[in-house]
Amino acid sequence: MKAIQEMISRCSFLRSLSYHSPTKGDNHRWAAFAPRRTRLATLLVASTLVGAGFLATSGAALADPCTGPGAPTTTQTKCLTAVQIPGNPLRSYDISWVNPDRAEYYLGDRSNSGIDVINTHNLTFKRTIGGFVGIVLNAAGTAVDNNHSGPDGVVSHGRWLYAGDGDSTLKVIDLNAPNASAIKQTISTGGTTRVDEMALTTDGKLLLAANNAEDPPFATLFMANGDGQFSNVAIITKITIDPTIVPAGAGLSIEQPAWDPKTERFYVSIPIIANNPAGCNFDADAGDITCDGGLLVVDPTTPTAVLGAFDPATNTGVVPLHACGPNGATVGPHDNLLLGCTPANNPSNATTLVINATTKNFANIGNIVGSDEVWFNKGDRRYYTASNRNCKTTAPCPNANQQAAVLGVIDRTSVLIETIPQSSGSHSVAADSKSNLIFVPQSAPVAVVGAGGDTTDVGAGICGSTNGCVAVYVHDVDKDKDHHDRDDRDRR
């Protein structure tokens, strides 16, 4: 009874939003937005009942989702529901992605050796596309070996989903095909560790993927499928970085790429580069890291096998960053990139960085740090950060006991709006630009899955279960009266 009452309460809240009286001149925008609110209210019933069915068959208990610290009532971004994933509890997962045109969310779920697909219209689980290596443990068998587990990075365009695996392969998936025949190609990048994060050009015809755990790391540029009906993905070239910038033997990496259509370049986060500043330490075996990171700029039309220092004449090469060792990267408005700086790379990192792709001018955002995947949502024009190493109190916070996982919310002007607690280790986020729904995977408790699990009670409160889940948050733009966001969008 309590669960039903809670569900009705949330539905009533969303229905109440649909009765807002639009102001003069706002009728057109409201007409487009009101049906979405009504749908959000009704889809809660479907998502809750389907989730209950999954957990009932698995023998796990289902309680009210969206409770506890991860579901504050005072934030603009509110916990709407939780989508339960059948199978093994979520111990290890990686990158996620939303294709709003297909109304689908994808998660690289290592715990279940596949890509989880969620319907973003009715917020129900659709299927897991298997065929990946899954969780690989370290030599001692005590923890997940991320460098050899998979799936890892995911990205999609149209019917085609691209996913990296822990055996240094790219898997090309036809989303229109059934599970048994969904993987159309498996392409080795020539390494021994995972193909991790990746990005596509706007037309879906070029793909850049990072082998972040190779030593030295490298990226692979692929010819991708675009809107084609058949899969014909092929490697164009392997891209490395000048060893004076990213030396071999120190375990350095490259991370999340992002495509900027204005400059027609890929921008790739580099967590640590040598001599930035001069004389800094880039080798963790020699002591604390003191080097900052960089931003690799790649021109896919004239790819260079080895990229060196940044060349403004060609807008390619490595741009040194200040006070930032980034993991995540995403392109926002006005040609700005938000980079997820983290003390996991440089213990002194204390902020998040925004850098302009054209001018390379930058600004720091305070009170948010420690991000892995970051996402710009075109629907509400906000950045969302999966900050699994944010500082509990003041920055810097170099030690794990000083850090906590949060969902960071940053507006288009690079101002931090709020942070929302998440399960420990929560490092993945993606948003649906058509519904302004934000999807954040939650880890199952450590008591259930062991090392890698949630060491707090935040995830269980969000999920309403001890299996882990994908939390769904909603930002209601009109209710927040975020007029500057809406006005800017209407002029575009």
C-alpha positions as CSV (number, residue, x, y, z in Angstrom):
1,M,0.0,0.0,0.0
2,K,2.8,2.4,0.9
3,A,4.5,1.9,-2.5
4,I,1.2,2.5,-4.3
5,Q,0.5,5.7,-2.3
6,E,4.0,7.0,-3.1
7,M,3.6,6.3,-6.8
8,I,0.2,8.1,-6.7
9,S,1.8,11.1,-4.9
10,R,4.5,11.4,-7.6
11,C,1.9,11.1,-10.4
12,S,-0.2,13.8,-8.7
13,F,2.9,16.1,-8.5
14,L,3.5,15.7,-12.2
15,R,-0.2,16.1,-13.1
16,S,-0.2,19.3,-11.1
17,L,2.5,20.7,-13.3
18,S,0.3,20.2,-16.3
19,Y,-2.3,22.6,-14.9
20,H,0.1,25.5,-14.9
21,S,-1.6,28.6,-16.5
22,P,0.6,29.8,-19.3
23,T,1.5,33.5,-19.5
24,K,0.8,35.6,-22.5
25,G,3.1,34.7,-25.4
26,D,3.9,31.3,-23.8
27,N,1.0,29.4,-25.3
28,H,2.9,27.8,-28.1
29,R,5.7,26.5,-25.9
30,W,3.2,25.3,-23.3
31,A,1.1,23.4,-25.9
32,A,4.2,21.4,-26.9
33,F,5.3,20.8,-23.3
34,A,2.0,19.9,-21.5
35,P,1.5,16.5,-23.1
36,R,5.0,15.5,-22.0
37,R,4.1,16.2,-18.4
38,T,0.9,14.1,-18.6
39,R,2.9,11.3,-20.1
40,L,5.5,11.5,-17.4
41,A,2.8,11.1,-14.8
42,T,1.2,8.1,-16.4
43,L,4.5,6.3,-17.4
44,L,5.3,6.0,-13.7
45,V,2.7,3.3,-13.3
46,A,4.2,1.3,-16.2
47,S,7.7,1.6,-15.1
48,T,6.9,0.7,-11.5
49,L,4.8,-2.4,-12.4
50,V,7.4,-3.7,-14.9
51,G,10.2,-3.2,-12.4
52,A,8.2,-5.0,-9.8
53,G,7.7,-7.9,-12.2
54,F,11.4,-8.2,-12.9
55,L,12.4,-8.2,-9.2
56,A,9.6,-10.6,-8.3
57,T,11.0,-13.2,-10.7
58,S,14.5,-12.7,-9.4
59,G,13.4,-13.0,-5.8
60,A,14.6,-9.5,-4.8
61,A,12.4,-7.1,-2.8
62,L,11.0,-4.0,-4.4
63,A,10.5,-1.0,-2.1
64,D,9.6,2.6,-3.0
65,P,12.1,4.2,-5.4
66,C,13.3,7.7,-5.1
67,T,13.8,7.9,-1.4
68,G,16.7,9.0,0.8
69,P,19.6,11.4,0.1
70,G,19.5,10.8,-3.7
71,A,15.9,12.1,-4.0
72,P,15.9,15.5,-2.5
73,T,12.6,17.5,-2.8
74,T,14.3,20.9,-2.9
75,T,16.3,20.5,-6.1
76,Q,15.3,21.6,-9.6
77,T,16.3,18.1,-10.8
78,K,14.0,15.6,-9.2
79,C,14.2,11.8,-8.9
80,L,11.2,10.5,-11.0
81,T,11.6,6.7,-10.8
82,A,14.1,3.9,-11.1
83,V,14.3,1.3,-13.9
84,Q,15.2,-2.2,-12.7
85,I,17.7,-4.2,-14.7
86,P,17.0,-8.0,-14.7
87,G,19.8,-10.5,-14.2
88,N,22.9,-10.0,-12.1
89,P,23.0,-7.0,-9.7
90,L,24.9,-4.0,-11.0
91,R,28.4,-4.4,-9.8
92,S,30.3,-3.0,-12.7
93,Y,29.1,-0.8,-15.7
94,D,30.6,1.9,-17.8
95,I,29.4,4.5,-20.3
96,S,25.8,5.3,-21.2
97,W,24.1,7.0,-24.2
98,V,20.7,8.2,-25.2
99,N,19.3,8.2,-28.8
100,P,16.3,10.5,-28.5
101,D,15.1,9.8,-32.0
102,R,14.7,6.1,-31.1
103,A,13.6,6.9,-27.5
104,E,16.3,4.5,-26.2
105,Y,18.9,4.6,-23.5
106,Y,21.9,2.3,-23.7
107,L,24.2,1.2,-20.8
108,G,27.5,-0.7,-21.0
109,D,26.5,-3.3,-18.4
110,R,29.5,-5.5,-17.5
111,S,27.6,-7.3,-14.8
112,N,25.3,-8.8,-17.4
113,S,27.9,-8.9,-20.3
114,G,25.9,-6.7,-22.6
115,I,24.2,-3.5,-23.5
116,D,21.1,-2.7,-21.6
117,V,18.4,-1.0,-23.6
118,I,15.7,1.1,-21.8
119,N,12.6,2.7,-23.5
120,T,12.8,6.4,-22.6
121,H,9.2,7.0,-23.5
122,N,7.6,4.6,-21.0
123,L,10.8,4.1,-18.8
124,T,10.8,0.3,-19.1
125,F,13.6,-2.2,-19.7
126,K,13.6,-3.6,-23.2
127,R,16.5,-6.0,-23.5
128,T,20.2,-6.8,-23.0
129,I,22.2,-7.3,-26.1
130,G,24.8,-9.8,-25.1
131,G,28.1,-11.1,-26.6
132,F,30.6,-9.1,-24.5
133,V,33.3,-10.3,-22.2
134,G,31.6,-9.1,-19.0
135,I,33.4,-8.8,-15.7
136,V,37.0,-9.8,-15.6
137,L,38.5,-9.9,-12.1
138,N,42.1,-8.9,-11.1
139,A,44.7,-11.6,-10.6
140,A,43.8,-11.9,-6.9
141,G,40.2,-12.3,-7.8
142,T,39.2,-9.5,-5.3
143,A,38.1,-6.7,-7.6
144,V,37.0,-5.9,-11.1
145,D,39.7,-5.4,-13.7
146,N,38.2,-2.5,-15.6
147,N,41.0,-2.6,-18.3
148,H,39.9,-6.0,-19.5
149,S,36.1,-6.0,-18.7
150,G,33.4,-5.0,-21.1
151,P,31.3,-3.5,-22.5
152,D,32.8,0.0,-22.0
153,G,32.1,3.0,-24.2
154,V,28.9,3.2,-26.2
155,V,27.6,5.7,-28.9
156,S,24.9,5.5,-31.5
157,H,23.6,7.0,-34.7
158,G,20.3,5.9,-36.2
159,R,20.0,2.1,-36.2
160,W,23.7,1.6,-35.4
161,L,25.2,1.2,-31.9
162,Y,28.9,1.1,-31.4
163,A,30.3,-0.4,-28.3
164,G,33.8,-1.1,-27.0
165,D,34.7,-4.4,-25.3
166,G,37.4,-5.5,-22.9
167,D,39.3,-7.6,-25.5
168,S,40.3,-4.5,-27.6
169,T,37.4,-4.9,-30.0
170,L,34.7,-2.6,-31.3
171,K,31.3,-4.3,-31.7
172,V,28.9,-2.9,-34.3
173,I,25.2,-3.5,-33.4
174,D,22.1,-3.3,-35.5
175,L,19.4,-2.1,-33.2
176,N,16.7,-3.2,-35.6
177,A,17.9,-6.8,-35.4
178,P,17.0,-9.4,-32.7
179,N,19.5,-10.1,-30.0
180,A,20.8,-13.3,-31.7
181,S,21.9,-11.5,-34.8
182,A,22.4,-7.9,-33.5
183,I,26.2,-7.8,-33.5
184,K,27.1,-7.4,-37.2
185,Q,30.8,-6.8,-36.9
186,T,33.6,-7.3,-34.3
187,I,36.7,-5.3,-35.2
188,S,40.0,-5.6,-33.3
189,T,41.9,-2.3,-32.7
190,G,45.1,-4.3,-32.2
191,G,45.6,-3.9,-28.5
192,T,45.2,-6.2,-25.5
193,T,42.9,-4.0,-23.3
194,R,39.5,-2.4,-23.6
195,V,38.1,-0.1,-26.3
196,D,36.7,2.5,-24.1
197,E,35.0,5.9,-24.8
198,M,34.1,7.0,-28.3
199,A,32.4,9.7,-30.3
200,L,30.7,10.0,-33.8
201,T,30.5,12.9,-36.2
202,T,27.1,14.4,-36.6
203,D,26.3,12.4,-39.7
204,G,27.5,9.2,-38.1
205,K,30.0,8.4,-40.8
206,L,33.3,8.8,-38.7
207,L,34.0,7.3,-35.3
208,L,36.9,7.9,-32.9
209,A,37.4,5.4,-30.1
210,A,40.1,5.3,-27.4
211,N,42.1,2.4,-26.1
212,N,42.7,4.2,-22.9
213,A,44.4,1.4,-21.0
214,E,47.1,0.6,-23.5
215,D,50.7,1.7,-22.7
216,P,51.0,4.1,-24.5
217,P,47.3,4.7,-25.2
218,F,46.0,5.3,-28.7
219,A,42.8,6.2,-30.6
220,T,41.4,4.5,-33.6
221,L,39.6,6.4,-36.4
222,F,36.9,4.3,-38.1
223,M,34.7,4.7,-41.2
224,A,31.3,4.2,-39.6
225,N,27.9,3.3,-41.1
226,G,26.1,6.7,-41.0
227,D,22.5,6.0,-42.2
228,G,23.4,3.0,-44.2
229,Q,21.3,-0.2,-44.2
230,F,24.3,-2.5,-44.0
231,S,27.4,-2.5,-41.7
232,N,30.6,-1.7,-43.4
233,V,32.7,-0.3,-40.6
234,A,36.5,-0.2,-41.3
235,I,39.6,1.2,-39.6
236,I,41.0,4.3,-41.2
237,T,44.1,4.9,-39.0
238,K,45.5,4.5,-35.6
239,I,46.4,7.8,-33.8
240,T,49.0,8.1,-31.0
241,I,50.4,11.1,-29.2
242,D,54.1,12.3,-29.2
243,P,55.9,10.3,-26.5
244,T,57.4,13.5,-25.1
245,I,53.8,14.5,-24.2
246,V,52.4,11.1,-23.2
247,P,55.4,8.9,-22.4
248,A,55.2,5.2,-22.4
249,G,55.7,3.2,-19.2
250,A,53.8,5.4,-16.8
251,G,50.3,4.1,-17.4
252,L,49.0,7.3,-18.9
253,S,45.7,7.3,-20.8
254,I,43.3,9.1,-23.1
255,E,39.6,9.4,-22.2
256,Q,36.3,10.7,-23.5
257,P,36.2,12.1,-27.1
258,A,33.5,14.6,-28.2
259,W,32.7,15.9,-31.7
260,D,32.3,19.7,-32.3
261,P,30.4,20.3,-35.6
262,K,31.4,24.0,-35.7
263,T,35.2,23.4,-35.8
264,E,34.7,19.9,-37.3
265,R,37.2,18.4,-34.9
266,F,37.2,15.6,-32.3
267,Y,38.3,16.8,-28.8
268,V,39.7,14.1,-26.6
269,S,40.4,14.4,-22.8
270,I,44.0,13.5,-21.8
271,P,44.1,13.0,-18.0
272,I,47.9,13.7,-17.6
273,I,50.6,15.0,-19.9
274,A,54.3,15.5,-19.2
275,N,55.9,18.9,-18.6
276,N,52.6,20.6,-17.8
277,P,54.0,22.5,-15.9
278,A,57.7,22.0,-16.5
279,G,59.3,19.6,-14.1
280,C,56.0,18.1,-12.9
281,N,55.6,14.4,-12.0
282,F,53.5,12.3,-14.4
283,D,54.5,8.8,-13.0
284,A,52.3,7.6,-10.1
285,D,55.0,5.1,-9.1
286,A,57.4,8.1,-8.4
287,G,54.9,9.9,-6.1
288,D,51.8,12.1,-6.3
289,I,50.9,13.3,-9.7
290,T,51.6,17.0,-10.2
291,C,51.1,17.3,-13.9
292,D,47.9,18.7,-15.4
293,G,46.1,17.2,-18.4
294,G,45.5,18.2,-22.0
295,L,43.0,18.2,-24.8
296,L,43.8,16.3,-28.0
297,V,42.4,17.9,-31.1
298,V,41.9,15.6,-34.1
299,D,41.0,16.5,-37.7
300,P,39.3,13.3,-39.1
301,T,39.5,14.6,-42.7
302,T,43.3,14.7,-42.6
303,P,44.3,12.4,-39.8
304,T,47.8,12.3,-38.5
305,A,49.3,9.1,-37.1
306,V,51.3,10.9,-34.4
307,L,50.0,14.2,-33.0
308,G,52.3,16.5,-31.1
309,A,51.9,20.0,-29.5
310,F,48.9,22.1,-30.5
311,D,49.3,23.8,-33.9
312,P,46.8,26.7,-34.2
313,A,47.3,26.8,-38.0
314,T,45.7,23.4,-38.4
315,N,43.7,23.4,-35.1
316,T,45.2,20.0,-34.2
317,G,47.4,18.5,-31.5
318,V,47.5,18.7,-27.7
319,V,46.4,21.8,-25.9
320,P,47.8,21.9,-22.3
321,L,45.2,22.5,-19.6
322,H,45.6,24.3,-16.3
323,A,44.4,22.9,-13.0
324,C,42.6,20.0,-14.8
325,G,43.2,16.4,-15.4
326,P,40.1,15.5,-17.3
327,N,38.1,12.3,-17.9
328,G,34.8,13.4,-19.4
329,A,34.2,15.8,-22.3
330,T,31.1,17.1,-23.9
331,V,30.2,20.0,-26.3
332,G,27.8,22.6,-25.1
333,P,26.5,25.9,-26.4
334,H,28.6,28.6,-28.1
335,D,31.3,26.1,-29.0
336,N,32.2,25.4,-25.4
337,L,33.5,22.1,-24.1
338,L,33.0,21.0,-20.5
339,L,35.8,18.8,-19.2
340,G,35.4,16.6,-16.1
341,C,38.5,17.3,-14.1
342,T,39.1,14.8,-11.3
343,P,41.5,14.2,-8.4
344,A,41.7,10.6,-9.6
345,N,44.1,12.0,-12.2
346,N,45.6,14.9,-10.3
347,P,45.0,15.1,-6.6
348,S,45.1,18.9,-6.6
349,N,42.1,19.2,-9.0
350,A,39.3,21.2,-7.4
351,T,37.1,22.5,-10.2
352,T,35.5,21.6,-13.5
353,L,36.8,23.3,-16.7
354,V,34.9,24.9,-19.6
355,I,37.1,25.6,-22.7
356,N,36.1,27.2,-25.9
357,A,36.9,25.0,-28.9
358,T,37.7,28.0,-31.2
359,T,39.6,30.4,-28.9
360,K,40.8,28.0,-26.3
361,N,39.9,30.5,-23.6
362,F,38.7,28.7,-20.5
363,A,36.9,29.2,-17.1
364,N,36.7,27.1,-14.0
365,I,33.5,26.0,-12.3
366,G,33.8,25.8,-8.5
367,N,32.3,23.3,-6.1
368,I,32.1,20.4,-8.6
369,V,35.0,18.1,-9.4
370,G,35.7,14.4,-9.9
371,S,33.6,13.6,-13.0
372,D,33.9,10.7,-15.4
373,E,31.2,10.9,-18.1
374,V,29.7,14.3,-18.7
375,W,26.7,15.2,-20.9
376,F,25.2,18.3,-22.4
377,N,21.4,18.1,-22.7
378,K,20.2,20.2,-25.6
379,G,16.6,20.0,-24.3
380,D,17.1,22.1,-21.2
381,R,20.5,23.4,-22.1
382,R,22.2,22.1,-19.0
383,Y,25.3,20.1,-18.4
384,Y,25.1,16.9,-16.2
385,T,28.2,15.4,-14.6
386,A,28.6,11.9,-13.2
387,S,31.0,13.1,-10.5
388,N,31.9,10.0,-8.5
389,R,34.8,11.8,-6.8
390,N,33.3,15.1,-5.8
391,C,34.6,16.7,-2.6
392,K,32.5,16.1,0.5
393,T,33.5,19.5,1.9
394,T,36.2,21.8,0.6
395,A,38.5,21.2,-2.3
396,P,41.0,19.8,-3.0
397,C,40.1,16.3,-1.8
398,P,42.8,13.9,-2.9
399,N,41.8,11.0,-0.7
400,A,38.9,8.6,-1.3
401,N,37.5,9.2,2.2
402,Q,37.1,12.9,1.3
403,Q,35.1,12.2,-1.8
404,A,31.4,11.3,-2.6
405,A,29.5,10.6,-5.7
406,V,27.0,13.2,-7.0
407,L,25.1,14.2,-10.1
408,G,26.2,17.7,-10.9
409,V,23.9,20.1,-12.7
410,I,25.4,23.1,-14.5
411,D,23.6,25.7,-16.5
412,R,24.5,26.8,-20.0
413,T,26.4,29.8,-18.6
414,S,28.7,27.4,-16.7
415,V,27.1,28.1,-13.3
416,L,26.7,25.2,-10.9
417,I,23.0,24.8,-10.1
418,E,23.0,21.9,-7.7
419,T,24.5,18.5,-6.8
420,I,22.5,15.4,-5.9
421,P,24.0,12.4,-4.0
422,Q,24.4,9.1,-5.9
423,S,25.6,5.6,-5.1
424,S,29.4,5.4,-4.6
425,G,31.1,4.8,-7.9
426,S,28.3,6.2,-10.0
427,H,30.2,7.6,-13.0
428,S,27.8,7.4,-15.9
429,V,25.1,9.9,-17.1
430,A,23.1,10.5,-20.3
431,A,20.0,12.6,-21.0
432,D,17.0,12.5,-23.4
433,S,16.8,15.9,-25.0
434,K,13.2,15.4,-26.0
435,S,11.8,14.7,-22.5
436,N,14.6,16.3,-20.3
437,L,15.0,13.0,-18.5
438,I,18.4,12.3,-17.0
439,F,19.6,8.6,-16.6
440,V,22.1,7.7,-13.9
441,P,23.1,4.1,-13.2
442,Q,23.3,3.1,-9.6
443,S,25.6,0.4,-8.1
444,A,24.2,-2.5,-6.0
445,P,25.4,-2.4,-2.4
446,V,28.8,-3.8,-1.5
447,A,27.1,-6.3,0.8
448,V,25.5,-7.8,-2.3
449,V,28.2,-7.7,-4.9
450,G,31.4,-7.2,-3.0
451,A,34.2,-4.8,-4.1
452,G,32.9,-2.2,-6.5
453,G,29.5,-2.0,-4.9
454,D,27.9,0.9,-3.2
455,T,29.4,1.6,0.2
456,T,26.5,4.0,1.1
457,D,22.7,3.6,1.4
458,V,22.1,6.2,-1.3
459,G,21.8,3.8,-4.3
460,A,19.3,1.4,-2.5
461,G,17.1,4.4,-1.6
462,I,17.1,5.6,-5.2
463,C,16.5,2.2,-6.6
464,G,14.1,0.8,-4.1
465,S,16.1,-2.5,-4.3
466,T,19.5,-3.9,-3.6
467,N,20.1,-4.9,-7.3
468,G,21.2,-1.5,-8.5
469,C,19.2,0.2,-11.2
470,V,19.1,3.1,-13.6
471,A,17.8,6.2,-11.8
472,V,15.6,8.6,-13.8
473,Y,15.7,12.3,-13.0
474,V,13.5,15.0,-14.5
475,H,14.1,18.7,-15.0
476,D,10.9,20.7,-15.6
477,V,12.1,23.8,-17.4
478,D,8.9,25.7,-17.1
479,K,8.3,25.1,-13.5
480,D,11.8,26.3,-12.7
481,K,10.9,29.5,-14.7
482,D,14.3,29.2,-16.4
483,H,13.3,31.9,-18.9
484,H,16.8,32.7,-20.0
485,D,17.3,29.1,-21.1
486,R,14.0,29.0,-23.0
487,D,14.4,32.4,-24.6
488,D,17.8,31.4,-25.9
489,R,16.5,28.2,-27.3
490,D,13.5,29.8,-29.0
491,R,15.8,32.2,-30.9
492,R,17.9,29.4,-32.3
